[in-house]
Amino acid sequence: MRLDKFIANNSSYSRTEVKRLIKNKTVCVDKKITTDPSFTVTNLNTVRIDGEIIEAIKPLYIMLNKPTGYVCANKDNIHSPVVDLITEQHARQSDQTPPKYRAQSLQIAGRLDVDTTGLVLLTDNGEWNHRVTSPNKACFKRYRVKLEKPLDDAAIKLLSEGVMLHGEKAATLPATVELISNTEVLLSIQEGRFHQVKRMFVKVGTCVVKLHREAIGAIELDTNLKPGQWRHLTNEEIEAIN
C-alpha cells in the first residue's frame, strides 16, 4: 500500500495533510525519513509521524437496526444519514464507538429506502462489502413484508419464479415466499434492484405497507438491538459472508 494511503487510512489525517507531513520530513519508515508519498508500505514496516507509531487499524464491521426516516448514505441534504447513528449514544452498551472520522467513511453494504427498517451492514473493508453486494455472490436478503391486500396462489407462484418489472430487461431471479398471515410474508431475494421488493408486489397486484429486513446471508438482525442501535459484528458473522 502507498505510504500516503496507509497513513490516511489509519489516522485522522486527510490525504492533503498527509502529503504535507511527508513533504515536511516528519514521516519515517523504519526510522528513516521518507519523502515519497508513493513509497510502498507492508505489514513488516513501522511508520512514524513525529516519532509516534501509526498502526494499521482493523476493519470495522457493524450491524445497525435502521429506523425509518434515515437514508442509507454518508451525507444527505434532506434526510439524516445512517452513519450519524454510529455514535456512543446509539451503541449497544458494551460496544466501543469508532472515532467520527472512521464512522463517516463507512461503506453501506446493502442499502434500504428511507421508510424501510431493519438490518443494515456497514464496513470500511471494500472487499467484504463487495462480497455482500455483488450480484455474482447471490447473497440472499430476507424481508418481513406487510401488504395492503392478500396474495393469491398465482401471485406467490409468480414471485417464486421471477417477475418482469417495468423498465427492466430481465425478470427478477426466483424468490422464496413464506406466508405468515393473509397480509404478511417473509420474502427472500438475492438481488438489490431499485425499490425491488415494492415493485415486485405491485407487479402481482398489491402494495407494501411496511418493509423490514431481517437478514443478509447468514447474518440475522440482533433482536436485542432497538431501532437506531448498532453493534460490532462477531467474527463468526464476518466470516459468514464469503
C-alpha positions as CSV (number, residue, x, y, z in Angstrom):
1,M,0.0,0.0,0.0
2,R,1.2,3.5,-0.7
3,L,2.6,5.4,2.3
4,D,0.2,8.3,2.0
5,K,-2.8,6.0,1.7
6,F,-1.7,3.9,4.7
7,I,-1.4,7.0,6.9
8,A,-4.8,8.4,5.8
9,N,-6.5,5.1,6.3
10,N,-5.1,4.6,9.8
11,S,-5.3,8.1,11.2
12,S,-7.5,11.2,11.3
13,Y,-5.2,13.0,8.8
14,S,-6.7,13.9,5.4
15,R,-4.8,13.0,2.2
16,T,-3.8,16.6,1.9
17,E,-2.4,16.8,5.4
18,V,-0.6,13.5,4.9
19,K,1.2,14.8,1.8
20,R,2.2,18.0,3.7
21,L,3.6,15.9,6.6
22,I,5.6,13.7,4.2
23,K,6.9,16.8,2.4
24,N,7.9,18.4,5.7
25,K,10.0,15.3,6.5
26,T,8.0,14.4,9.6
27,V,7.3,10.8,8.4
28,C,9.7,7.9,9.0
29,V,9.5,4.4,7.7
30,D,11.7,2.0,9.8
31,K,13.3,5.1,11.4
32,K,14.3,6.6,8.0
33,I,12.8,9.8,6.8
34,T,10.7,9.2,3.8
35,T,9.6,12.0,1.4
36,D,8.0,9.8,-1.3
37,P,4.1,9.6,-0.8
38,S,4.1,6.5,-3.2
39,F,6.6,4.6,-1.1
40,T,5.2,1.0,-0.7
41,V,4.4,0.0,2.9
42,T,3.9,-3.6,4.0
43,N,3.0,-5.1,7.4
44,L,6.7,-5.5,8.0
45,N,7.3,-1.8,8.1
46,T,7.0,0.6,11.0
47,V,5.6,4.0,10.2
48,R,6.0,7.0,12.5
49,I,4.9,10.7,12.4
50,D,7.0,12.9,14.7
51,G,8.1,9.7,16.5
52,E,4.6,8.4,17.0
53,I,3.9,4.9,15.5
54,I,0.9,4.7,13.1
55,E,-0.5,1.3,13.5
56,A,-2.8,-0.5,11.0
57,I,-6.4,-0.3,12.2
58,K,-8.5,-3.4,11.9
59,P,-11.5,-3.0,9.6
60,L,-14.9,-2.1,11.1
61,Y,-17.9,-4.4,10.6
62,I,-21.1,-3.0,12.1
63,M,-24.8,-4.2,12.3
64,L,-27.4,-1.4,12.5
65,N,-31.1,-1.7,13.2
66,K,-32.2,1.1,10.8
67,P,-35.2,3.1,11.9
68,T,-37.5,4.9,9.5
69,G,-36.5,8.4,8.3
70,Y,-32.8,7.7,7.8
71,V,-31.2,7.4,4.4
72,C,-28.5,4.9,3.6
73,A,-25.8,7.4,2.8
74,N,-22.8,9.1,4.3
75,K,-24.3,12.6,3.6
76,D,-27.7,13.8,2.5
77,N,-29.3,17.3,2.2
78,I,-32.8,16.1,3.1
79,H,-32.7,13.1,5.5
80,S,-30.3,12.1,8.3
81,P,-27.7,9.6,7.0
82,V,-27.4,6.3,8.9
83,V,-23.8,6.9,9.7
84,D,-25.0,9.6,12.1
85,L,-26.3,6.8,14.3
86,I,-22.8,5.3,14.7
87,T,-22.2,7.1,18.0
88,E,-21.8,6.2,21.6
89,Q,-25.4,7.2,22.4
90,H,-26.8,4.6,20.0
91,A,-24.2,1.8,20.7
92,R,-25.0,-1.4,22.4
93,Q,-23.7,-0.8,25.9
94,S,-20.6,-3.0,25.6
95,D,-19.5,-1.9,22.1
96,Q,-16.7,0.6,21.6
97,T,-17.6,3.5,19.4
98,P,-15.3,4.2,16.4
99,P,-14.0,7.8,16.0
100,K,-16.1,10.1,13.9
101,Y,-13.7,10.2,11.0
102,R,-13.9,6.4,10.7
103,A,-17.7,6.3,11.0
104,Q,-18.1,8.9,8.3
105,S,-16.0,6.8,5.9
106,L,-18.1,3.6,6.4
107,Q,-19.5,1.9,3.3
108,I,-23.1,0.7,3.4
109,A,-23.4,-3.0,2.4
110,G,-27.0,-3.3,1.1
111,R,-29.0,-0.1,1.2
112,L,-32.6,0.4,2.4
113,D,-35.1,3.0,1.4
114,V,-35.8,5.9,3.8
115,D,-39.1,4.3,5.0
116,T,-37.7,0.7,5.2
117,T,-36.4,-0.6,8.6
118,G,-34.1,-3.3,9.7
119,L,-30.7,-4.8,9.1
120,V,-28.0,-2.6,7.6
121,L,-24.4,-3.6,7.4
122,L,-21.6,-1.0,7.4
123,T,-17.9,-1.6,6.9
124,D,-14.7,0.1,5.8
125,N,-13.5,-3.2,4.2
126,G,-14.2,-2.7,0.5
127,E,-13.6,-6.3,-0.4
128,W,-16.1,-7.6,2.2
129,N,-18.6,-5.0,1.1
130,H,-18.3,-6.3,-2.4
131,R,-19.0,-9.9,-1.3
132,V,-22.2,-8.7,0.3
133,T,-23.5,-6.6,-2.6
134,S,-22.1,-8.2,-5.7
135,P,-24.9,-9.9,-7.8
136,N,-22.4,-12.7,-8.6
137,K,-22.3,-13.7,-4.9
138,A,-26.0,-14.3,-4.8
139,C,-26.3,-13.2,-1.1
140,F,-29.9,-13.7,-0.1
141,K,-31.7,-10.9,1.9
142,R,-34.8,-11.8,3.9
143,Y,-37.6,-9.2,4.4
144,R,-40.7,-9.2,6.5
145,V,-43.4,-7.6,4.4
146,K,-46.8,-6.3,5.4
147,L,-49.2,-6.0,2.4
148,E,-52.2,-3.9,1.6
149,K,-54.1,-6.9,0.1
150,P,-53.6,-10.7,0.5
151,L,-51.6,-12.7,-2.0
152,D,-53.3,-15.4,-4.0
153,D,-51.6,-18.6,-5.1
154,A,-50.9,-17.2,-8.6
155,A,-49.1,-14.2,-7.1
156,I,-47.0,-16.4,-4.9
157,K,-46.1,-18.7,-7.9
158,L,-45.1,-15.7,-10.0
159,L,-42.9,-14.2,-7.3
160,S,-41.3,-17.6,-6.7
161,E,-40.5,-17.9,-10.4
162,G,-39.5,-14.3,-11.1
163,V,-41.4,-11.3,-12.4
164,M,-40.6,-8.8,-15.2
165,L,-40.5,-5.3,-13.7
166,H,-41.3,-2.2,-15.7
167,G,-38.2,-0.9,-17.5
168,E,-36.1,-3.9,-16.8
169,K,-34.5,-6.2,-19.4
170,A,-34.7,-9.4,-17.4
171,A,-37.1,-10.9,-14.9
172,T,-36.2,-11.0,-11.2
173,L,-34.4,-14.1,-10.0
174,P,-36.6,-16.7,-8.2
175,A,-37.6,-15.6,-4.7
176,T,-38.7,-17.6,-1.7
177,V,-42.1,-16.6,-0.3
178,E,-43.3,-17.8,3.2
179,L,-46.8,-16.8,4.3
180,I,-47.1,-15.6,7.9
181,S,-50.7,-14.4,7.5
182,N,-53.0,-13.3,4.8
183,T,-51.2,-9.9,4.6
184,E,-47.8,-10.7,5.9
185,V,-45.0,-12.7,4.2
186,L,-41.3,-13.4,4.5
187,L,-39.6,-12.7,1.2
188,S,-36.0,-13.8,0.4
189,I,-34.3,-12.4,-2.7
190,Q,-30.8,-12.4,-4.0
191,E,-30.8,-9.2,-5.9
192,G,-30.9,-5.5,-5.0
193,R,-32.6,-3.6,-7.8
194,F,-34.0,-0.2,-7.3
195,H,-37.1,-0.4,-5.0
196,Q,-37.2,-4.1,-6.0
197,V,-39.4,-5.6,-3.2
198,K,-42.0,-2.8,-3.5
199,R,-42.1,-3.1,-7.3
200,M,-42.4,-6.9,-7.2
201,F,-45.5,-6.7,-5.1
202,V,-47.1,-4.0,-7.2
203,K,-46.5,-6.3,-10.2
204,V,-48.6,-9.0,-8.6
205,G,-51.4,-6.7,-7.6
206,T,-50.8,-5.4,-4.1
207,C,-48.7,-2.8,-2.3
208,V,-46.2,-2.9,0.5
209,V,-47.4,-1.2,3.7
210,K,-44.4,-2.0,5.8
211,L,-41.0,-3.4,4.9
212,H,-38.4,-4.7,7.4
213,R,-35.1,-6.5,6.6
214,E,-34.3,-9.4,9.0
215,A,-31.3,-11.0,7.4
216,I,-28.4,-10.7,4.9
217,G,-27.0,-14.1,4.1
218,A,-26.4,-15.9,7.4
219,I,-26.3,-12.6,9.4
220,E,-29.5,-12.2,11.3
221,L,-30.6,-8.8,12.8
222,D,-29.9,-8.9,16.5
223,T,-33.3,-8.8,18.2
224,N,-31.8,-7.1,21.2
225,L,-31.0,-4.0,19.1
226,K,-33.7,-1.4,19.3
227,P,-34.4,0.8,16.2
228,G,-31.4,3.1,15.8
229,Q,-29.0,0.9,17.8
230,W,-25.9,-0.8,16.5
231,R,-23.2,-3.2,17.5
232,H,-20.0,-4.7,16.0
233,L,-20.3,-8.0,14.1
234,T,-18.9,-11.1,15.7
235,N,-16.0,-13.0,14.0
236,E,-18.5,-15.7,13.1
237,E,-20.8,-13.2,11.4
238,I,-17.9,-11.6,9.5
239,E,-16.7,-15.0,8.2
240,A,-20.3,-16.0,7.3
241,I,-20.0,-13.7,4.2
242,N,-17.6,-15.5,1.9
